[in-house]
């Protein structure tokens, strides 16, 4: 326990790595998708490019919903489209 407190006091931990991943995950995913799209386009696989980009956009959308907590607001908006105002 004392070891843990000493490491925490000295600044060791996973907070820096977690923050870096949270701040850079979207640009990294987009960069990988762009490289994959260029590579597939070079070989003429246009359908593969579309599949990769659609999956990338859907994945980033789910990631955005999960990290921002906006799922309830979006659900309320979708219900308001269908339900008539009282």
MOFENPE-V26707 format. One record per residue. N is the residue number from 0. SS is DSSP state (a for helix, b for strand, c for the rest). PSI is psi as a letter, one per 40 degrees, with the letter a starting at -180 (999 if undefined). Layout:
n->N ss->SS psi->PSI
n->N ss->SS psi->PSI
This chain:
n->0 ss->c psi->d
n->1 ss->a psi->d
n->2 ss->a psi->d
n->3 ss->a psi->d
n->4 ss->a psi->d
n->5 ss->a psi->d
n->6 ss->a psi->d
n->7 ss->a psi->d
n->8 ss->a psi->d
n->9 ss->a psi->e
n->10 ss->c psi->e
n->11 ss->c psi->i
n->12 ss->c psi->a
n->13 ss->c psi->e
n->14 ss->a psi->d
n->15 ss->a psi->d
n->16 ss->a psi->d
n->17 ss->a psi->d
n->18 ss->a psi->d
n->19 ss->a psi->d
n->20 ss->a psi->d
n->21 ss->a psi->d
n->22 ss->a psi->d
n->23 ss->a psi->e
n->24 ss->a psi->d
n->25 ss->a psi->d
n->26 ss->a psi->d
n->27 ss->a psi->d
n->28 ss->a psi->d
n->29 ss->a psi->d
n->30 ss->a psi->d
n->31 ss->a psi->d
n->32 ss->a psi->d
n->33 ss->a psi->d
n->34 ss->a psi->d
n->35 ss->a psi->d
n->36 ss->a psi->d
n->37 ss->a psi->d
n->38 ss->a psi->d
n->39 ss->a psi->d
n->40 ss->a psi->d
n->41 ss->a psi->d
n->42 ss->a psi->e
n->43 ss->c psi->e
n->44 ss->c psi->g
n->45 ss->a psi->d
n->46 ss->a psi->d
n->47 ss->a psi->d
n->48 ss->a psi->d
n->49 ss->a psi->d
n->50 ss->a psi->d
n->51 ss->a psi->d
n->52 ss->a psi->d
n->53 ss->a psi->d
n->54 ss->a psi->d
n->55 ss->a psi->d
n->56 ss->a psi->d
n->57 ss->a psi->d
n->58 ss->a psi->d
n->59 ss->a psi->d
n->60 ss->a psi->d
n->61 ss->a psi->d
n->62 ss->a psi->d
n->63 ss->a psi->d
n->64 ss->a psi->d
n->65 ss->a psi->d
n->66 ss->a psi->d
n->67 ss->a psi->d
n->68 ss->c psi->f
n->69 ss->c psi->e
n->70 ss->a psi->d
n->71 ss->a psi->d
n->72 ss->a psi->d
n->73 ss->a psi->d
n->74 ss->a psi->d
n->75 ss->a psi->d
n->76 ss->a psi->d
n->77 ss->a psi->d
n->78 ss->a psi->d
n->79 ss->a psi->d
n->80 ss->a psi->d
n->81 ss->a psi->d
n->82 ss->c psi->h
n->83 ss->c psi->i
n->84 ss->c psi->i
n->85 ss->c psi->999
